[in-house]
């Protein structure tokens, strides 16, 4: 594992924040007895970011974002669970869902995330902002190296990356969503097989 960046401000270094926003009430579904909702959210954008207390600086370029998208998508396609968490809490207690896909849209990366359970959905409504966890050299449990990779998206009221857009609900006419997701994952799995032979 490489250096792990958490794009969140500590209590001592918080900056004034605008109110959290949500596009509208999410469309939800029941899955194995739990309420589940899909959202789309921008998670990182082009720029230079300096953590005021941890003292690191990260330069985010279009080329670097493209690499993050490629590597993170490859990890997801290979079966790695990219967590949706709260306050960067590790383990089961901090996990409230998962990241289903990432893509670049203009000057930022947009993720599709799935929040599991009503409390998780309520947190999305309440917090409205996120920060990513970025591993400089992510290696999966099966020993595959994916390079620099997003390993979690975490709800936080104090992100280093400000001026975020709202969470946007994804219309879950769920048969079409699942069909598109399955087709995308099958395509990604084939791309991973070609890019990482012998995995």
C-alpha positions as CSV (number, residue, x, y, z in Angstrom):
1,X,0.0,0.0,0.0
2,X,1.3,3.5,-0.9
3,X,0.6,6.7,0.9
4,X,-3.0,7.2,1.7
5,X,-4.5,10.7,1.3
6,X,-7.7,11.5,3.1
7,X,-9.2,14.7,1.7
8,X,-10.8,15.9,4.9
9,X,-10.0,18.7,7.3
10,X,-9.3,18.0,10.9
11,X,-11.4,19.9,13.6
12,X,-8.5,22.3,14.1
13,X,-8.3,23.3,10.4
14,X,-11.9,23.5,9.3
15,X,-12.9,26.3,6.9
16,X,-16.4,27.8,6.6
17,X,-18.6,25.6,4.5
18,X,-21.8,26.2,2.5
19,X,-24.9,24.3,3.5
20,X,-25.1,20.7,2.2
21,X,-27.4,20.2,-0.7
22,X,-29.3,17.4,-2.2
23,X,-30.9,17.4,-5.6
24,X,-34.2,15.9,-4.3
25,X,-35.5,12.9,-2.4
26,X,-33.8,9.8,-3.6
27,X,-35.7,7.0,-5.3
28,X,-35.1,3.9,-3.2
29,X,-35.6,0.2,-3.4
30,X,-35.7,-2.7,-1.1
31,X,-32.9,-5.3,-1.5
32,X,-32.6,-8.2,0.9
33,X,-34.8,-6.4,3.4
34,X,-32.7,-3.2,3.4
35,X,-33.5,0.2,1.8
36,X,-31.0,1.0,-0.9
37,X,-30.6,4.2,-2.9
38,X,-28.3,5.2,-5.8
39,X,-26.7,8.6,-6.1
40,X,-24.3,10.4,-8.5
41,X,-21.8,12.8,-6.9
42,X,-18.7,14.7,-7.9
43,X,-15.9,13.6,-5.6
44,X,-12.7,15.4,-6.7
45,X,-11.8,18.2,-9.2
46,X,-8.8,19.6,-11.0
47,X,-6.7,21.9,-8.8
48,X,-4.0,22.1,-6.2
49,X,-5.0,21.1,-2.7
50,X,-3.1,21.7,0.5
51,X,-4.1,20.1,3.8
52,X,-3.6,22.8,6.4
53,X,-2.7,20.5,9.3
54,X,-1.3,17.4,7.7
55,X,0.9,19.6,5.4
56,X,0.6,17.6,2.2
57,X,0.0,19.1,-1.2
58,X,-1.7,17.2,-4.1
59,X,-1.8,18.4,-7.7
60,X,-4.9,17.1,-9.5
61,X,-4.5,17.2,-13.3
62,X,-6.8,15.9,-16.0
63,X,-4.2,13.2,-16.8
64,X,-4.0,12.1,-13.2
65,X,-7.8,12.0,-12.9
66,X,-8.0,9.8,-16.1
67,X,-5.5,7.4,-14.5
68,X,-7.5,7.3,-11.2
69,X,-10.7,6.5,-13.2
70,X,-9.0,3.8,-15.2
71,X,-7.4,2.2,-12.1
72,X,-10.4,2.5,-9.9
73,X,-12.7,1.1,-12.6
74,X,-10.3,-1.8,-13.1
75,X,-10.3,-2.5,-9.3
76,X,-14.2,-2.4,-9.2
77,X,-14.4,-4.7,-12.2
78,X,-12.0,-7.2,-10.6
79,X,-14.3,-7.5,-7.5
80,X,-12.7,-5.0,-5.1
81,X,-15.2,-3.2,-2.9
82,X,-14.6,0.5,-3.0
83,X,-16.3,1.7,0.2
84,X,-18.8,4.5,0.7
85,X,-18.0,5.5,4.3
86,X,-18.6,8.2,6.9
87,X,-16.0,10.5,8.4
88,X,-13.2,8.1,7.0
89,X,-14.1,5.6,9.7
90,X,-12.5,2.2,9.0
91,X,-14.1,-1.2,9.1
92,X,-17.8,-2.2,9.2
93,X,-19.0,0.5,11.5
94,X,-17.9,3.2,9.1
95,X,-19.2,1.6,5.9
96,X,-22.5,2.8,4.7
97,X,-22.5,1.5,1.1
98,X,-20.2,1.2,-1.9
99,X,-18.9,2.9,-5.0
100,X,-20.4,1.4,-8.2
101,X,-18.5,3.3,-10.8
102,X,-16.4,6.4,-11.5
103,X,-15.9,8.5,-14.6
104,X,-14.4,11.8,-15.5
105,X,-16.8,14.6,-16.4
106,X,-15.1,17.8,-17.4
107,X,-12.8,19.0,-14.7
108,X,-13.9,16.5,-12.1
109,X,-14.5,12.9,-11.3
110,X,-18.1,11.8,-10.8
111,X,-19.0,8.6,-8.8
112,X,-22.1,6.5,-8.7
113,X,-22.5,5.4,-5.1
114,X,-25.0,3.1,-3.4
115,X,-26.2,3.9,0.1
116,X,-27.5,1.0,2.1
117,X,-30.0,1.4,4.9
118,X,-32.2,4.3,5.8
119,X,-29.7,5.8,8.2
120,X,-27.1,5.9,5.4
121,X,-29.5,7.6,3.1
122,X,-30.3,10.1,5.8
123,X,-26.6,10.8,6.2
124,X,-26.3,11.5,2.5
125,X,-29.1,14.1,2.9
126,X,-27.7,15.5,6.1
127,X,-24.0,15.8,5.1
128,X,-24.1,16.4,1.3
129,X,-20.3,16.5,0.9
130,X,-17.5,14.0,0.5
131,X,-13.8,13.4,0.4
132,X,-11.9,10.6,-1.3
133,X,-9.3,8.3,0.1
134,X,-6.5,7.8,-2.5
135,X,-3.9,5.1,-2.3
136,X,-0.7,5.9,-4.2
137,X,-0.1,2.2,-5.0
138,X,-3.2,0.1,-4.3
139,X,-2.7,-3.7,-4.2
140,X,-5.7,-5.9,-3.8
141,X,-6.0,-8.9,-1.5
142,X,-5.2,-11.1,-4.5
143,X,-2.0,-9.3,-5.0
144,X,-2.9,-7.3,-8.1
145,X,-1.4,-3.8,-8.2
146,X,-3.7,-1.2,-9.6
147,X,-1.4,1.8,-9.1
148,X,-2.8,5.1,-7.8
149,X,-6.4,4.4,-7.0
150,X,-9.5,5.8,-5.2
151,X,-10.1,3.3,-2.3
152,X,-13.0,5.0,-0.6
153,X,-15.5,7.9,-0.9
154,X,-16.4,9.3,2.5
155,X,-19.2,11.6,3.7
156,X,-17.7,14.5,5.6
157,X,-18.9,18.0,6.6
158,X,-15.3,19.2,6.3
159,X,-13.8,18.4,2.9
160,X,-10.5,19.8,1.7
161,X,-12.1,20.0,-1.8
162,X,-14.8,22.7,-1.5
163,X,-17.3,24.0,-4.1
164,X,-18.9,20.6,-4.6
165,X,-22.1,19.9,-6.4
166,X,-25.0,18.1,-4.7
167,X,-25.8,14.4,-4.5
168,X,-28.1,13.7,-7.4
169,X,-30.6,10.9,-7.3
170,X,-30.4,8.2,-10.0
171,X,-33.8,7.2,-11.3
172,X,-33.9,3.6,-10.3
173,X,-36.2,2.1,-12.8
174,X,-34.0,-0.6,-11.4
175,X,-34.2,-3.2,-14.1
176,X,-32.5,-0.8,-16.6
177,X,-30.0,0.5,-14.0
178,X,-29.0,-3.1,-13.1
179,X,-28.9,-4.1,-16.7
180,X,-26.6,-1.2,-17.7
181,X,-24.4,-1.8,-14.6
182,X,-24.1,-5.4,-15.4
183,X,-23.1,-4.7,-19.0
184,X,-20.6,-2.1,-17.9
185,X,-19.0,-4.4,-15.4
186,X,-18.8,-7.2,-18.0
187,X,-17.0,-4.8,-20.3
188,X,-14.7,-3.6,-17.5
189,X,-13.9,-7.2,-16.5
190,X,-12.8,-7.9,-20.1
191,X,-10.7,-4.7,-20.1
192,X,-9.1,-5.7,-16.8
193,X,-8.3,-9.2,-18.1
194,X,-6.6,-7.6,-21.1
195,X,-4.8,-4.9,-19.1
196,X,-3.7,-7.2,-16.2
197,X,-3.1,-10.6,-17.7
198,X,-2.8,-13.5,-15.3
199,X,-4.7,-11.7,-12.5
